[in-house]
Amino acid sequence: MIRLGKHIRLTRREVERFTMITGFVPANIKTFDDLDAYIGQCKRHYWGVSQDTKFLHWLMDRERKLCIGAG
């Protein structure tokens, strides 16, 4: 992730990983709020209480942490 003040830009690899995990391309992600909104939309799309859904949500959260350097 490239950061400049409040603005961010996902690297090509991060875009590929989010797309692989979610099935949706993270387009127009320019701030952390945009990234969180994207992840929230993906989680709403893949809702439920199954182990697969919980794992998918965990993957999204893990990828976010890796992007911001917290994981």
Secondary structure, 3 states (H helix, E strand, C coil): CEEECCEEECCHHHHHHHHHHHCCCCCCCCEHHHHHHHHHHHHHHCCCCCHHHHHHHHHHHHHHHHHHCCC
